[in-house]
Amino acid sequence: MFDRQKINQTRKDFPMLNDREIYFDNAATTFKPHVVIDAVLEYYNNYSYNVGRGDYLKAYSVEQKVEEVRSLIADFINADKNEVIFTSGATESLNTIAFSYGLQYLKAGDVILTSLAEHASNILPWFKVAELVGASIEYVELDQYGDLSLENFKAAMHDKVKVVSLAAMTNVLGNVLPIKEIAKVTHDYGAIIVCDGAQSVAHNLVDVKDLDVDFLAFSGHKMLAPTGVGVIYAKYSILDKLQPFFQGGGSNSRYTQDGSLSYKKPPYKFENGTPPIEAILGFGAAIKYLNEQDFAKLIAYEQDLVNYFIEEMSKLDNVEIYNPNSTSGIVAFNIKGIFSQDVSTYLDTQGIQVRSGHHCSKLLNNVIKANDTVRASVYFYNTFEEVDRFVEVVSQTTLEKTINIFV
Ligand SMILES: Cc1ncc(COP(=O)(O)O)c(C=O)c1O
């Protein structure tokens, strides 16, 4: 277990962390340790060549570094190296999956099963694909805490469902879904499962072979890496037969004037154009950092922190919590009688950074009966002292104080 002393030491690795401000918006993006920033700078200072093009040794050595990162990421989620495709982030990954798989395999009458707790990036691409092929979207019923049970999932499954697309950890309430069991049921019906891992890969040990998901999408920036890089994981057997939706330099082995085209093997047939090389190298440094710190221990520490956070917040009379059973790094709440955005603006004046609003999940409001929420989200570098300070400030936040900042 990480002790509190060790976390204070770890915090020194992050130039953005300080004792004056409390950063509780980690579900939006995380801060970067020095090693990640250094990896980006090193690329620009010493070898900022393109990859996949140059016939000179230095360009080739950058290509090797990018491939090393692919292997690191594959090991991190227990995939094979050629099942890891670089994208610009979870949003591009989910769009690429929906349009590649959906346009190739879905047809009129098919059903895409998802939930009202999904991020827009995991729902809007399916809306579009459904419209294009004549498929329809259905939703698994959620409980009052926005949670999706295996029982409700089973009740929602039927023979017309061809794609199940769900987040392993949702972004407003941080609900953790039984993805392994959901994948099993999905496959029993002959459908495929797309897993949005934007939140889960950053906070959980993810083993794609054990979960048996067909696709997994995630972003680097929510797990210490730079912005601009993400991943599609997919089973090689699926990638091998899948036609890439995007076209361009890099993915093809040859094409002719009359339009005939042959692709490279996966993962390269899904990677077009110049990738975000510096971000990929930064992603590699982030994974190495997480491995060195022992990711499992970081998760255990974060879990203790979240339990404490929920426990302390539950003691406050002026607060309504929407995920009292949260096991993730997210606490979703409102201060009674105060608009969520006014709360976050006020907290900012107290040196506390959180997010408020719909959090890109605009279908959840009816389920939790709240138009918007304040979302405080921690990462392993946050401390119990920060939670104490946060709870104290929230307990003393009044309508009057939030109004006064505008006058
Ligand atoms: C569950 C979930 N899915 C998808 C996304 C989209 O990620 P990105 O903005 O990195 O593309 C997010 C971002 O907050 C998310 O939380």
The ligand as an ORCA input file, in Angstrom:
! r2SCAN-3c Opt
* xyz 0 1
  C     -16.296      7.864    -20.506
  C     -15.655      8.777    -21.510
  N     -15.669      8.445    -22.803
  C     -15.100      9.200    -23.754
  C     -14.472     10.374    -23.417
  C     -13.828     11.186    -24.496
  O     -12.448     11.258    -24.266
  P     -11.545     12.296    -25.086
  O     -12.118     13.649    -24.822
  O     -10.183     12.107    -24.495
  O     -11.619     11.907    -26.501
  C     -14.433     10.788    -22.095
  C     -13.832     12.066    -21.707
  O     -14.128     12.655    -20.702
  C     -15.025      9.957    -21.101
  O     -14.998     10.286    -19.820
*
